Amino acid sequence: MTISTFILKNALRNKRRAALSISSVAVSLFLLVTLQVALRELTLPPPSAGAELRVAVRNKISLTNPLPLRQRGLIEKIPGVEAVTPFTWFGGKYKNEEGMSFAQFAMDADKLNSVFGEAKMAPGGYAAFNAAKDACVLGKITADKYHLKVGDRITLDSTVYPGSLTFRIAGIYAGTPDDRNMLFRQDYLDESIGVPGYVGMWWLKVKSAEDMAPVIKAVNAAFQNTSAEVRAESERNFQLGFISMLGNIKTLIASISTVVVFTLVLVTASTMSMAVRERFRELAILKALGFRRRELFAFILAESFGLTVAGAVLGIGSAYALYTFGDIGKMTAGIFVSFEVTSRIMGFAALVAAVLGIVSAVAPSLAVARMSVVNGLKTLD
Amino acid sequence: MALPLTYNLRNVLVRWRATLATILGIGLVVAVFVLVQALAVGLEKSASNTGDPRNVMIVRKGSTAESTSQVSLAQYQILRYWSQIARDAQGVPLVSADVVTLISQPRIDGRGEANVSVRGLTPVGMALRPQVKLISGRWFTPGQREVVVSQKLARRFAGFQVGDTFRTAGNTLTVVGAFDGSNSAFDSEVWMDADETRSLFDRQNYSSLLVRAASPQAAQEIIAHIETDKRLPLLAEPEVKYYGDQTATALPIKILGNFLATAMSIGAVFAAMNTMYASVGSRTREIGTLRVLGFRRRTILASFIIEGALLAALGGVLGCLLALPLHGVSTGTMSFNSFSETVFEFRITPWLAVKGMLFAIIVGIIGSLLPALRAARLPVINALKSL
């Protein structure tokens, strides 16, 4: 019998316990990975292509205060600005649904491609969006959810404007980080139930990355001391602004993760000491046979490490499989669209497992080191 | 039956080192379970705790938040002098036409900004909301650009302490007082003069009307009247119901809570099973002895399940105790209804503690079921022979 088969036999001697220990480590690591991914999704939303050339301009008071249309001409004149489009929240509810399941914004049809070029549509989509006033384009996730296709009509009841509007779907897009939104035409809103002369916010496309900072500065300065001061910022900072609004949710998830890790250490350490206590006599015999302390340490460490690593493979692997191949939108009622298990998070979880394996071996190893052979041989338990 | 029970009870205490880790583990799981549920309860409590039963809230039909609702001056004029509306001693109708708007304010820790609800109202509006009490400074003077901030909100945002000033909409506002909203939705608001709010934020319309009905009967009549009057595309509801329905924000927290409860309970069941198997394994001879003494299999089975449940119940108590210090601690997140910061408290209700205990005991029973079966099925002779 080689040393490694000895360790393996020992670990699997009590198969039930090995299975239970591995499972509890696996469940905890699954949970840890899930929480870490959720935390990452909340704090670091996925950047979209083209974000580095986009500027968001909102009312300085808050995002919910409108901006006057007259700002448009002044923004377009700023050097480095390539395209400007309004972007107005409609807050529509679809089919008497309780809440809003997707967001809708009014914008300029001819600016869709220049400002949000990453939204890819079947040929003809852009032309159709430009052609009809009541046209709209719909994200693929929403279109799939409601089985909508090009040419269908949808009616939305606005929670912001008095009344409802009917749209005809001109195209279905995909390719943005969140293919759920619906985009329709600002002029359609203005002519029906909107407030002409006001828009929700502006989105700008700048000509090059070097133009970003000067354009942001110029836009902010342009409306200082006017009735509608603005806050211009990069798309990234705009997204981070939303995250700041989530408040203490981040702290909550981070503290739960800590508790999960602590519980994990506790349970695994206790399992290991149970396993060692059970074979105290055998370890005493090994000692009597002339095995050294460090060899006994190695036996215990290898066994505990093996258990946690097996748990890690199972837990992290199943989390990866579930979130990579499962439909996260359905699982979380639409709260998360992407739920990417990054290699960094998997690495972190694996590290936790490795440390766990070592820590759990410490207490039993110390007990074995301290035991005298005679007392160890006398143990009955 | 009496002997195995005391036997099991004493076992839990005697083998304390082995059971302590399990108790602590289950305790932590229960603490997390209770705390996340306490958040959802706190959010719902602050919504359902808002309003006066005598008041009727009027908003634009189809709006989901006061900040996106609009009531025009003309509409206000139409219903202001309705006879169903109570009047004060001077004969002034008790109607409050409020303006609610959101402002983006920096957080106190310097980490970003968040939207805060500002309510513009009149002294009548304050009288209609007796839940809100001034705790320091003074109320704002009508006609002045002064605000009174909820004390709980002031702890979360910069420039909200009494005496501070902050800038919004190109103007400077002075904080002259702090109020406490008695754990209602008003704890998430900044209050100032209605007309100053309208002028500052360039609002022609009001956001909502709050009226005091002369009687419960009158309240029904107001609601029915608004429903049928074609000139008024408005929605009237008892104030308590209006706020009580604003609980969408609690949903993600509930989803998180349920997910955690499921995943952590599975982990806890495994851990409890491990402990109970070890406990049964090391007592094989004792179990054999009990059987020889005449205790029946089902008694052994029951006693081990009870031991597991007891172990878990201790964990449950520990978990509730661990969670308890956070009761009443206020926290905040963005409300999906109002799109602004909503402040609420962890609320550990007795029912929640009972749920936590039940959760622990169920984990204990499921975790000890298989080990207990094993104990009950041990062949007597072999059990006695075992070391």
Contacts between the chains, C-beta under 8 A, distances in Angstrom:
chain1	res1	chain2	res2	distance
A	16	B	277	6.3
A	17	B	274	6.0
A	17	B	277	6.5
A	17	B	278	7.4
A	20	B	270	5.0
A	20	B	271	7.9
A	20	B	273	5.5
A	20	B	274	4.6
A	20	B	277	7.4
A	21	B	270	7.8
A	21	B	274	6.5
A	23	B	270	4.9
A	24	B	267	5.1
A	24	B	270	3.8
A	24	B	271	5.2
A	24	B	274	7.2
A	27	B	263	6.1
A	27	B	264	7.9
A	27	B	266	5.1
A	27	B	267	3.9
A	27	B	270	6.7
A	28	B	267	5.2
A	30	B	263	6.7
A	31	B	260	7.4
A	31	B	263	4.6
A	31	B	264	6.6
A	31	B	267	7.2
A	34	B	259	7.5
A	34	B	263	7.5
A	60	B	104	7.6
A	60	B	169	7.9
A	61	B	101	7.6
A	61	B	102	7.8
A	61	B	103	5.4
A	61	B	104	6.7
A	61	B	168	5.7
A	61	B	169	5.1
A	61	B	201	6.8
A	62	B	101	7.8
A	62	B	102	4.4
A	62	B	103	5.3
A	62	B	104	4.1
A	62	B	115	5.2
A	63	B	102	7.8
A	63	B	104	7.1
A	63	B	115	7.2
A	63	B	339	8.0
A	64	B	67	6.3
A	64	B	68	7.7
A	64	B	101	7.5
A	64	B	102	4.7
A	64	B	115	7.0
A	64	B	339	6.3
A	65	B	101	7.1
A	65	B	102	7.5
A	65	B	201	6.9
A	91	B	64	7.4
A	91	B	68	6.7
A	99	B	248	5.9
A	99	B	336	7.6
A	157	B	62	5.9
A	158	B	62	6.8
A	159	B	62	5.9
A	159	B	63	5.5
A	159	B	64	4.5
A	159	B	65	7.7
A	159	B	68	6.0
A	160	B	63	7.5
A	160	B	68	4.9
A	162	B	60	6.5
A	162	B	61	7.7
A	162	B	62	6.8
A	162	B	70	7.7
A	162	B	233	6.2
A	163	B	62	7.6
A	225	B	170	7.0
A	227	B	170	7.6
A	227	B	202	6.5
A	229	B	169	7.8
A	229	B	170	6.0
A	231	B	104	7.8
A	240	B	112	6.8
A	241	B	112	6.4
A	241	B	113	6.4
A	243	B	112	7.3
A	244	B	107	6.8
A	244	B	111	6.4
A	244	B	112	2.6
A	244	B	113	5.9
A	244	B	114	5.8
A	245	B	112	7.8
A	245	B	113	7.8
A	245	B	114	4.4
A	245	B	115	6.4
A	245	B	334	4.2
A	245	B	341	7.2
A	246	B	333	5.8
A	246	B	334	5.6
A	247	B	114	6.5
A	247	B	156	7.8
A	247	B	331	7.4
A	247	B	332	4.7
A	247	B	333	4.2
A	247	B	334	6.4
A	247	B	341	6.4
A	248	B	331	4.5
A	248	B	332	5.9
A	248	B	333	6.0
A	249	B	333	5.1
A	252	B	36	7.7
A	252	B	39	7.3
A	252	B	331	7.8
A	253	B	256	7.9
A	256	B	32	5.8
A	256	B	36	7.5
A	256	B	260	6.7
A	259	B	28	5.4
A	259	B	31	7.3
A	259	B	32	5.5
A	260	B	32	7.9
A	260	B	264	7.4
A	262	B	28	6.7
A	263	B	25	5.2
A	263	B	28	4.7
A	263	B	29	6.5
A	263	B	264	7.9
A	263	B	267	7.6
A	266	B	21	5.2
A	266	B	24	5.7
A	266	B	25	5.1
A	266	B	28	7.6
A	267	B	21	6.5
A	267	B	22	7.5
A	267	B	25	4.8
A	267	B	267	7.6
A	267	B	271	4.3
A	267	B	274	7.7
A	269	B	21	6.9
A	270	B	18	7.1
A	270	B	21	3.4
A	270	B	22	6.8
A	270	B	25	7.7
A	270	B	271	7.9
A	270	B	274	7.9
A	270	B	275	7.3
A	271	B	271	7.9
A	271	B	274	5.6
A	274	B	18	6.6
A	274	B	274	7.2
A	274	B	275	7.7
A	274	B	278	4.7
A	278	B	278	7.5
A	278	B	281	7.6
A	278	B	282	7.6
A	332	B	255	6.4
A	333	B	251	7.2
A	333	B	255	6.4
A	335	B	252	5.3
A	335	B	255	7.0
A	380	B	387	6.0
A	381	B	282	5.9
